[in-house]
Every structure is written in C-alpha cells, then in structure tokens.
C-alpha cells in the first residue's frame, strides 16, 4: 500500500502532465519534487512534505482544495491553501502581481504554523535557485520572461519572505542557501554572515515581570540589570535592527535613550536586551504613587520639549510624522465619511513644516527612570513634523482609549483612568507652560481630532466590531465633524 507521499507524487504527476516550467522548459513536476526534497531536509512530517508535492495543484491545474482534503486530509489542504494566491478574473497577472504577493505575505507574517513557514521556504528556495542559475547566464534580460518585469519588485518579495522566515528557520541549511541566492542576484541585501550558521541566544521571559508595553511589543524586567523588549510576532529581524539604528541616531542628536546591546530570540519572537540597572517605567512610578502624578507629568513634559527642540537633518532619514496621521484619517474617519476625511486631511496638510523630531510612541510606558534620569525606549516610530502629532498620540492613550472602557487604559498604563486623565491635563499644563484653561482646552481639542480618527481606524481593523464599537465610531465621527466646523488650524 502506498504511503501519503508516494500517492501525492502520482497524483501531482498526472495533474501536471504536459506542463513545463517558465524557465528552462523542463517538466513542471520537477519543481514540486524539488520542493519536497528541500522540505525533507527540514522535517520528517509527511503532511508537510506531501503539501510540498501538491502546493501548485490549485493554482496551476484543475485540482481543488476540496479534492486534496478528501484524498490527503485537512492538514495537507490547509498547507496547500497557504501557498495558493487569490485569483482576480478579468485582471491580467502582471496587473495583480503586487496585490497577490502582498496578500500572501500577510498570511505568512501572521501564521504561527511552522509547517507553513517551511513550505514557503522550500518553494521560494526552489524558485530562486532557478532564478540565480538563469540570471548568471542571461543577466538583466531574465526579467523579460515574467509577468512582473521590474527586478526590484522581485527583490522586495524575496527579501520580505526571508525577513519573515529568519527567526524560525535561520538555523536551516535551506535558509542559508536562500540568503546566498538573494545576495547573488541583489548584492548587499543581507549581511553575508546570515548565510552562515548563527545561533541566537535563546532566553525565556516566563516568570519575568512585564513593566511596559509599546506599539511593537512588551518590556520585561529580566534581572536586576537587564530589561528585555519582546517584539510582537510580526516583527522581523530587520525591524529590530532598524529600531536600534534609529535609537543610535536619536542618541547622537542628544535624546536620552537606551541602546540595545544584543538581539535574542524569545520563543518565536525577537527580543532586544537593554542594560537598565535599578530602573522602572514612569507608568510603574505613577501606579505605585499616584500622588506624584504631577511630578511625573512635569518630567514627561520636559522630555517632550527636549525632543521637540531637535531639528534633524534631512539626511538623518526620519520619515514625515504626518504620513502616519494621514493613515489614521484615511483608514478611520475617511472610511466613514469621505468629505469629512478630506476636511481633516486639509487641516493636517496645512500644518507648518516644522521639521521637529517626534518620538511617535511617547507615553509613560516607554520612559524608564534610571537614577532619577529619564531614558526613552521604543524608537522605531521616530519621525519629524509638528508637535501636535505627538500630543494627539498622548490624548489617544490617556483619554480616548478609556472613554467607553476605563479598564483599557488601566491595563495598558497600569494606573487608573482618572489618574490618566489627570496626567494628560497636567502634562499639557507643563508642556505649554500655562494654566489658562481656554488654551489647554484648545490644544486638547486639536489633539483629539487626530486621536479620534486613530480610534475609528483601530475599531475598523477588528474582525467583528460590537454594537458598542459601532456606537463609539458614530460618536467619534460626530465629534470630528463638530471640531472641523470649529477649527481653522491644528497648529498651536
């Protein structure tokens, strides 16, 4: 009796009969067999190897996932589906190329399934082996054979795949070879050391106290001297390297920031290690002693002003902060009311181009106190723009997130919503250096306009918003509409 792999070979041979590969004019069946062979170097899991043999059935033959599931099981069908791109009838393959790749990369980025990752690596390695061989013979003329003729788009795709697979598969020979071929076609894409064996230091944060939370991950106290930032699973090694590089730039510009001295793996996620002896976040300080909220609000305001006094050179490479605010508007209120979204965008575009440095994720969970001195972490959103963009983030964190559910702020910041609202007001008082209530209200309203749209976008990204979420969106839209009628500028 045939096993699953043998049956898959026969089935795939029949289904691909008469078909040839685009490069080399060789029988198509050789490609899925090569993918299966690569997989066999990484795993003995018959379902994964079987999926490698069958991975092109749905895209390139009349076979269906239903038939694959019936013959080979649900697990194999699921793995094959992860490698099957969406089809867009009536649209040419070259026109839909980037959209199809982006959609499939989203699945790869979010999957916790190691079988999916191995299947992707095996398929892309087989493909790039063929690319590299033909590139060595044809050079740039090679790209004329494809629906997508721009070599930089292929570069983007293969490099993104490699970055997303690196943490989980960097120890495999297949990954090393994959990097080698990418560097051959597009020299300098990766550090050449990544094509050699490298073992990341593996650590666990089990039992460690979480002391902070940012947009990209959680921060843990590892021991008396070390703090570990554990990045969300969809962050690649490149993302971590980029944040460390941004932190170094900020440090050179005079911003008090902690610099990571090493990248580690924490399960299936990356971590960055910081030497922060006897330090704790300002969130922890406020939670421990809410009576000192004004002291910490003043400290945060002074730190914000120090950041906002910095005027980076264009060559420093910090992106425009308004781009992120524009995404909030377009993906938030702009989806609910197109005309209202355009009004908000017009106010955003009218902001003076100050060139001010912005942290981009400025809150008390991202500021440590070490011997009484503040140190910033979480530097991946450094940008330039008008300070109202920074204040809108603060208003979002301390006021808007808790309006319907105060516990959201308490879970995020570690202290009560009432304390958070008080902190925001005190921060504005010290940042603006005024106790004029009218002035404080004016700036708070301007900050709330962008913050409300950010909240709408957050809700829209949920798979199944609740009735309460829909009511909150309507209330935010009404608030934004009132603000756009009232405000003629977001500047202050």
Secondary structure, DSSP 4 states (H G I P E B T S, - for coil): ---HHHHHHHHHHHHTTT-B-TTT--BTHHHHHHHHHHHHTT---HHHHHHHHHTTHHHHSS--HHHHHHHH-HHHHHHHHHT-PPP-TTS-TTTTHHHHHHHHHHHHHH---HHHHHHHHHHHHHHHHHHHHHHHHHGGGGGGGSS---HHHHHHHHHHHHHHHHHHHTTSHHHHHHHHHHHHHSTTSS-GGGGS---PPB---TTPEEEEE-SSEEEEE-SSSEEEEEEPTT--HHHHHHHHHHHHHHHHTT--B----EEEEETTEEEEEEE-TTEEEHHHHHHH-GGGHHHHHHHHHHHHHHHHT----GGG-PEEHHHHHHHHHHHTHHHH-HHHHHHHHHHHHTS-----EE-SS-SGGGEEEETTEEEE---TT-EES-THHHHHHHHHHHTGGGSS-HHHHHHHHSS-HHHHHHHHHHHHHHHHT---HHHHHHHHHHHHHHHHHHHHHHHHTSSS--HHHHHHHHHHHHHHHHHHHH-S-S--
